[in-house]
């Protein structure tokens, strides 16, 4: 079986990842991806809101090489809860080419945090998407943020644009660098000049510790992927949003595939096409290098940058 062959149950939109036409800059980092299970080795959390198909570290690293990336940032997803064993296992088998973002609870010990750091974890994720997780008290999240600050870690926040006003005060009180997943999930139907997206840009403009991932057009797009006719330009309605963030905050943006694209309902994206999305949102070699090399290295491998 090909290492790219999908586990039974995946949405079947393409027959395997295409080779991107866009040549990634040397040292490029896929700064948002996941590993799931395998479930018989790393069971999924009982409280999960969805059950993914297994997506192994070997498949992830093969995809990395196929697309032309050199490194990965692996993000703990909600289906594994605060059990970070699958994440840690992938990091420990990456040969130093992966860093991680974990999920932890208030009960985590200092020794456990140190072990996660030794494995390559450099951040924690706070999820505020109501359909994916149950509410976690903000005082618990703030306590976690204070405890990870001495390690030099950052906080990754996942929320939907409509909820930013009520979360603003909490986000701006966090004591670390804050990385927003997927531009705060803007509603692209409202347009790039909407009040909602303007508020997100204001959020980044007023708070220099806030970064953003300009990833996951397949989750945000209304127009969707191209027809299967050889066209390489996909998710055009998301381009103005991501390009605005990249050009406005070139030193605080990251990009990732989001492989293996959990919990998608409509189509399974071709990761090669996702890579070909990059030059549309970062149109110059300088912006591409910042997005794919300089920024992720500064955040996740500062000793090597």
Secondary structure, 3 states (H helix, E strand, C coil): CCCCCCCCCCCCCCCCCCCCCCCCCCCCEEEEECCECCCCCCCCCCCCCCCCCCECHHHHHHHHHHHCCCEEEEECCHHHCCCCHHHHHHHHCCCCCEEEEECCCCCCCHHHHHHHHHHCEEEEEEECCCCCCCCCCHHHHHHHHHHHHCCCCEEEEECCHHHHHHHHHHHHHCCCCEEEHHHHCCCHHHCCCCHHHHHHHHHHHHCCCEEEECCCHHHHCCCCCCCCCCCCCCCHHHHHHHHHHHHHCCCCEECCCCCCCCCCCCCCCCHHHHHHCHHHHCCCHHHHHHHHHHHHHHHHCCCCC
